[in-house]
Amino acid sequence: MSISQNLARILQQYKDKNGLTFKELSDELAFSKSTLVEYFKGKGNPRVDNLELLSAALNIPLTEIVSAPLPGQEQAETVIRAAQIISNLDPERQKRALQLFLELAALFAEENQN
């Protein structure tokens, strides 16, 4: 995955996670909306100094922007998000959600073995 494509993926995840509009994202990251649109399309060619600024603004290591995600990283992030959501449920719903989550994980494991 190219740096531009990886940056587009990271920006989209950040925008979605924080429920931001392009304008809000532009203001938060201190980049013009047109520049961010190019980055989102995977067509921008960010300079190193801009990558460093984005790294700091997004609070992620620069290496995460310039290299493809590690295998299984997205799955791990999904598990973490699920655990956070489950932990906020009342105890009875936590138990049921955990059961369902483990069943789903078992189904995925079976599928990966086939």
N, C-alpha and C positions, 0 to 999 in steps of 0.2 A: 504494500500500500504506500503510495507517495505521501510526502509531507502534506501537500495540499489536501489530499483526500482524508488523511488522518485528522488534520485541523478541522476540516468540514464536519467530520463525525463528532469530534470533541465539542465544537461549538453548538452543534445541534443538540447533543445530550445536555449540555449546560443550559441552553435556552429552554428546552423542554422541562428539565428538572426544576428550574426556577420559575417556570410559567411566565417568561418574559416575551415581550414583543421585540421586533427588530430595533425599534426606537429605544426601548428600555435597555436592551443589550448594548446598543451603541453608546448610550450615555454611561452605562456601568463600566464598560471596557475602555471608554475614551477613544473609540475608533469611529470613523464616519460610517454612516449606514451603507453607503455605496461600497466601501472597502469590505465591510462584513458580508454583504451580499455576494461579493466575488469570492470571499473565503468560504462561504456556505456552498457555493457552486463547485468548490474544489478547483477553481480556476485561478485563484489569487496566487501570487508568488511572493509571500511575505519575506521581508528582509529579516536578518537575524535579530536586529534590535526590536522589531515588531513581535517576533516570536518570544523574545525575552519578556516584553511587556505583557503579552497575552499569558504567558506562563505565570507571571506574578499576579495578574488580575484574576485569573481563573484558579489560582492557588494550586497549581499542579506542576510537577517537575518538567523542565524543558524537554527532557528525554521522552516523556510521554507524548509530547506533541510531534516530535520528529521521528518517532519510531512506531511501528504497528503495535497494537495491544498484544500482550502476552497471551498465549493460548489459554482459554478458560477464564480470562479476566472478566468478560461480559457476564458469563454464567455466575462467577463469584459475586459480582456486583448485584446481580438479580437476587441471589440468595441473601445477601446482606440487607437489601431493601425489604425482602419478604420478612426476614427476622425482625427488622425494625417495626414493620406494620403489625406483625403478630404480637410483639411485646407490648403494644399499646391497647390490645384487646382485653376485655374482662377475662378472668381465669377460665370460665367455661368455654368461651369462644376461642381462647388461646389453645386449649386442648384440642378442640375440633379442627381448628386451622392447622395446627401442627400435624395432626393425623392426615389431613388432606394433602398437605405439603409433602410429607414423607411418601405417601402413595404416588404422588406425581413424580417425585424424584426416582422412585423405583421403576415407574413406567419409562422414564427417560433412560435410565440405566439399561433396562431390557432392550429398548430400541437401539441403543448404541452398540449392544452386543450382537445384534442381528446384522 
